[in-house]
Amino acid sequence: MSTDPETTPEATPPGAQPEASGTPGAENQPGPEPAAAPGPDPEPDPTEARTGSDSGAAGAEAEAGAGPGAPSGEPDGAEPGAAGAEADGAEADGGPGAEPPVSGRGGVGESPAGTDAEAGSAKGTAEAAPELSEAQAELAAQRVERERIARRKAEREHPVDAGGKLSGRAADLLAAVRAVESGAKAPAPTFDEAPAAPRRAAAPAPPQPRPQAPVRAVGDVAAVRAVLARGGAPEALAGPAAEALGEGAAERLAEDPWRLLAVPGVRPAQADGFARALLGPAAGPADERRGAALVGWLLAQAAERGHTALEAPVLEKALAQYGAPAPAETLEAAIGEGAVLVFHEPLGEPVAEDEEQPVRVLVGLEEHALAEESLADGLARLAATFTAPADWSAAAAGPGAELVRAVAAAGLVTHTGGEAARAEPLALAAAARGLGLRTVLAAHAPAPGAVTVAELLAGAQGPGRDADGRFELDLLVVLDAPQLDVEAAAALVESVPDGARLVLSGDPGVLGSAGPGRVFADVLAARAFPHVNSRTPDPGPIGELVSGIGIGELNQVDAPGKEVVIVPVRDAGEAVHRTVQLVADSVPRAFGVPAEDVQVVTPGHGGPAGARALNAALKERLNPGPGRFAGFDPGDRVVHVPAPGRAVPARVVSADAEGLHLDAAGTRIVVPQDRVEARVRHGWAVTAHQAVGSRWPAVVVVLPGDAAQALSRDWVYTAFGRAVRHLSVVHGVDQALAHAVAQVPPKPRTTRLTGLLKALTAAQQEQV
């Protein structure tokens, strides 16, 4: 590695630490974590403990009667749970969500590093049998309970009275919740509030295209606006509230003001202020309506961070942090009302009949529970499709031979490997087509020869559907499988017909999905399906560097052609200056890569060296203009965000009364005027979650000093792996880089898919 494509005063020999970093010590050894610098408070996970000072501040806000404000934060096409408008969140404290950076200079003697503050219905399969196995009985019991809740919700005219008793299966489930309590934090004396990431309304993609939901009538929105006005809430929330609450939104909101939490971006303190304005002294922290809404909001916030469920003690602790006087009772009431579902997940190996099986009690939202169960059922269905291997021996040659043989013998196969290993599923697809099979390649981002998963599900690309709404194909190969969230995966698997084969392929080292779930990791962890692990190494110095990062080692690499360059910087201003210099001058001149093929990757959107600041500086240099249409000019490089989790690179073509016209690799897109601000960003600099699934000839990874705390191994692995020929790292995070690679693994996500797959597999084996 060297320090710059050009000879500069800062240049140091390959393998040596840049002197400007001032970092003593052995190479590749993680140093102490840098101290936090003053800055915005971190975005708390709904499941993490809050400090007394935080509670006091939040309580003061509530006591002051602060009403709800406009939703905070900005939608990000690739990361859930962004902290306010600044962080690029995709990892939750367990998954999506991002924590604000901390000051510090990054470690060298290593190599560059990055940081990202971004980080169908269930198909019942348990049929009556003379004797049910424990796994079958558990699955059947869960389904029966959901049916009971659905009937009770349909028949009930009034909510259960506070403190009311439950009976039967519900009482047993609630008793289990109590049984696993583990010292929840004492309830806060006032309504508690903390900055929270705006919620994404994530609905599962349907198995077949459906018409868009009708726009709410003007009268509905007007009625909601009137209720909001009575509570001192901004009129801008009327449309989103009417859409989120559905028919009768105004009446429902007036009866239960805490339903305002269903609107993306609204926080508990804001809903509390709104409720006090409407209900007066009757609005208190013990109100049962507040408790039910808060439980749902906490689970939705957890989903923003990648979780599909939370353990009951964790959820009770979070309720206490937000001022619920009796967290366990609050959770019980929400379960009894059917607002959330509760599940028992066995822990450890099965025990003898006379022993009690240890379980963990999980609580989740219905949409995520149904999606995970539908996905598990669908995967099990496909895996059981073929009982004998097909004869594909004529096609089993070349780099994908092992994968071809595995797919010939099974209905569902997983495949893992780095960037070079993508050649294997591509070879499989070519071989299958040669055998006359209807084959479709699907990827997270636009790729040669592949459709995108989003466009496939929407019916805009790929094969048609049969009378049952399933794809007309024989083999579906999904690249970038780690980017599948549970709802998209459920819709995708449900759309694969009986008799077809499915291959899930991807690199398990990259950042996870923007939406809830860890589908690919859970499927691999279940060890229930045939698996092919590629042995094809990623080539060159960049491949060697990235491969080491994947196993927690930030190694020195020999880069005689300056394939990897470290550019040390002292502060954010210098980071922006050097980035512009690299993109506009140094990289094009030294490597012959035009500026439009150089991509900048940075941890977050905000901050003095975040994506916004970098894009502003790069626009001024590469495409200066007045920003005639919402800050954009023809020729601007942009990212179009049609839905959370998707980021489509494009160029601005023109603008008119119809909206902003974009060109995305030959596809024309028109973004309406009122959606430009929310759906279009400048794209010279993007976050790692926006970049995942794509690669560029040259990449400049910018690591400003205030991003040190947000570094993680999977972020560094993803950011560095976007480069094909050249990687420059604008390095200002000192030893935090080596520390992150060696000691900061991906944040865990709480999900149920692995357990469901193991239970279904065990049940199928018992029936054989």
Stockholm file with secondary structure:
# STOCKHOLM 1.0

chainA/1-768         MSTDPETTPEATPPGAQPEASGTPGAENQPGPEPAAAPGPDPEPDPTEARTGSDSGAAGAEAEAGAGPGAPSGEPDGAEPGAAGAEADGAEADGGPGAEPPVSGRGGVGESPAGTDAEAGSAKGTAEAAPELSEAQAELAAQRVERERIARRKAEREHPVDAGGKLSGRAADLLAAVRAVESGAKAPAPTFDEAPAAPRRAAAPAPPQPRPQAPVRAVGDVAAVRAVLARGGAPEALAGPAAEALGEGAAERLAEDPWRLLAVPGVRPAQADGFARALLGPAAGPADERRGAALVGWLLAQAAERGHTALEAPVLEKALAQYGAPAPAETLEAAIGEGAVLVFHEPLGEPVAEDEEQPVRVLVGLEEHALAEESLADGLARLAATFTAPADWSAAAAGPGAELVRAVAAAGLVTHTGGEAARAEPLALAAAARGLGLRTVLAAHAPAPGAVTVAELLAGAQGPGRDADGRFELDLLVVLDAPQLDVEAAAALVESVPDGARLVLSGDPGVLGSAGPGRVFADVLAARAFPHVNSRTPDPGPIGELVSGIGIGELNQVDAPGKEVVIVPVRDAGEAVHRTVQLVADSVPRAFGVPAEDVQVVTPGHGGPAGARALNAALKERLNPGPGRFAGFDPGDRVVHVPAPGRAVPARVVSADAEGLHLDAAGTRIVVPQDRVEARVRHGWAVTAHQAVGSRWPAVVVVLPGDAAQALSRDWVYTAFGRAVRHLSVVHGVDQALAHAVAQVPPKPRTTRLTGLLKALTAAQQEQV
#=GR chainA/1-768 SS CBSCSSCCTTCCCTTSCCGGGCCCSCTTCCCCCCCCCSCSCCCCCTTSCCCHHHHHHHHHHHHTTCCCCSCCSCCCSSCSSCCTTTCCCCCCTTSSCCCCCCCCCBCCSSCCCCCCSCCCCCCCCCCCCSSCCHHHHHHHHHHHHHHHHHHHHHHCSSCCCTTCCCCHHHHHHHHHHHHTCCCCCCCCSSCCCCCCCCCCCCCCCCSSCCCCCCCCCHHHHHHHHHHHHHTTCCGGGHHHHHHHHCTTHHHHHHHCGGGGGGSTTCCHHHHHHHHHHHHGGGCCTTCHHHHHHHHHHHHHHHHHTTCSCEEHHHHHHHHHHTTCSSHHHHHHHHHHTTSSEEEEEECSSCCCTTSCCCEEEEEECHHHHHHHHHHHHHHHHHHTSCSSCCCCGGGCCSTTHHHHHHHHHCSEEEEECCSGGGHHHHHHHHHHHHTTCCEEEEESSCBTTBEEHHHHHHTSSSCCBCTTSCBSCSEEEESSGGGCCHHHHHHHHHTSCTTCEEEEEECTTSCCCSSSCCHHHHHHHHTCSCEEECCCCCCHHHHHHHHHHHTTCCCCCCCTTCSEEEEECSSHHHHHHHHHHIIIIIHHHHHCCCGGGEEEEESCSCSTTSHHHHHHHHHHHHSCCCCTBTTBCTTCEEEECSSTTCCEEEEEEEEETTEEEEEETTEEEEECGGGHHHHEEECSEEEHHHHTTCCEEEEEEEECGGGGGGCCHHHHHHHHTTEEEEEEEEECBBBHHHHHHHHCCCCCCCCSHHHHHHHHHHHHHHHC
#=GC SS_cons         CBSCSSCCTTCCCTTSCCGGGCCCSCTTCCCCCCCCCSCSCCCCCTTSCCCHHHHHHHHHHHHTTCCCCSCCSCCCSSCSSCCTTTCCCCCCTTSSCCCCCCCCCBCCSSCCCCCCSCCCCCCCCCCCCSSCCHHHHHHHHHHHHHHHHHHHHHHCSSCCCTTCCCCHHHHHHHHHHHHTCCCCCCCCSSCCCCCCCCCCCCCCCCSSCCCCCCCCCHHHHHHHHHHHHHTTCCGGGHHHHHHHHCTTHHHHHHHCGGGGGGSTTCCHHHHHHHHHHHHGGGCCTTCHHHHHHHHHHHHHHHHHTTCSCEEHHHHHHHHHHTTCSSHHHHHHHHHHTTSSEEEEEECSSCCCTTSCCCEEEEEECHHHHHHHHHHHHHHHHHHTSCSSCCCCGGGCCSTTHHHHHHHHHCSEEEEECCSGGGHHHHHHHHHHHHTTCCEEEEESSCBTTBEEHHHHHHTSSSCCBCTTSCBSCSEEEESSGGGCCHHHHHHHHHTSCTTCEEEEEECTTSCCCSSSCCHHHHHHHHTCSCEEECCCCCCHHHHHHHHHHHTTCCCCCCCTTCSEEEEECSSHHHHHHHHHHIIIIIHHHHHCCCGGGEEEEESCSCSTTSHHHHHHHHHHHHSCCCCTBTTBCTTCEEEECSSTTCCEEEEEEEEETTEEEEEETTEEEEECGGGHHHHEEECSEEEHHHHTTCCEEEEEEEECGGGGGGCCHHHHHHHHTTEEEEEEEEECBBBHHHHHHHHCCCCCCCCSHHHHHHHHHHHHHHHC
//
